[in-house]
Amino acid sequence: MTDAQVSAIAERGWSVPAFHEAVLRPRATPYCVIIPVINEGQRIQNQLRRMHELGLDRQADIVIVDGGSTDGSLEHDFLESVGVRALITKTGPGKLSAQLRCAYAWTLLQGYAGIITIDGNGKDGVETVPDFIAALDQGFGYVQASRFLRGGYSENTPLSRLIAIRLIHAPLQSLAAGYWFTDTTQGYRAYSAEYLTDPRVQPFRDVFVKYELLAYLTVRASQLGYRVKELPTSRTYPKDEAVPTKISGIGALVDLVLVVTGALLRVYHPKPA
C-alpha cells in the first residue's frame, strides 16, 4: 500500500490487510468488476478473454484481487491484453473475506459508485454483467445472481450442493435478511458504494476473514432498507472434472454452516460504541 492509501484507510477507521497494487490503466467507468482469484490458471484466463471479447472491460473497469497465486496466470502483459485495469495482491493474512476487504477498500478509495464481484473460476456467465450495471444505475444497494430464477440456468451442479443451497443456505440467509433469496452461495453480486460505506455496515473489520463477509453483506442490505433484488444468471460446473471451488472438505463445510448461522444470529453486526 502507498503512504496515501494507508493514511486514507486509517482516517476512515478501516481494517484492511496489507496489499500491493499494479495499476495497468486509468479509471474509465463509474463501476468496477472485482474478481477474486488464487491459482485459477486457465480458468481465469479464459474468463478474462471472454469478458474482453464481450467488451465488458469498456463497460466497467476490471480489477483482479489475488490471494497469492503461484501459477503464472496473472502476468501483467496478459492482463493488459484483456483490458484489466488493476491487479491487487493481498500480502497480509486471511482468506476470501480478507481478499475482498483489500479490493473493496482500493476501489472505494478510487471513487467508484458501485462494485460487481464475480468468481474467477469460469463457472458464471459473464454476459450478464451489464444487467448488474443497470441495477446499480437504478439505485439498488445489493444485487444477487441466481441460477434458479426464470431466465437463469444451471448445469452439472453437484446434488449435494443443490440440496445445501436450496434447503439450508438460501432459507437461512433469507430468514436473516427478511427477503427471499433463491441462490445465496454465489460470489456473483453487486453492491452500491453507498451501501458499503454506510456506518451501520462497516465491512472493514477483522471479523471478516474467510466467508463471513459474503454472508453478512447478503443479509445486511435489506435489514437496513436498501433496495435488493436477484438477477437471473447461468452457472455451469465442468462435467467429469473436479469441481472448481475453494470450499471442499468437511472442515470447510462446517465453517460455511457456522458463518451462515452467525449471520442469522447477527454475530457480524457492528457492536454499539
Secondary structure, 3 states (H helix, E strand, C coil): CCHHHHHHHHHHCCCCCCEEEEECCCCCCCEEEEEEECCCHHHHHHHHHHHHHCCHHHCCEEEEEECCCCCCCCCHHHHHHCCEEEEEEECCCCCHHHHHHHHHHHHHHCCCCEEEECCCCCCECHHHHHHHHHHHHCCCCEEEEECCCCCCEEECCCHHHHHHHHHHHHHHHHHHHCCCCCCCCCCCEEEEHHHHCCCCCCCCCCCCCCCHHHHHHHHHHHHCCCCEEEEECEEECCCCCCCCCCCCHHHHHHHHHHHHHHHHCCCCCCCCC
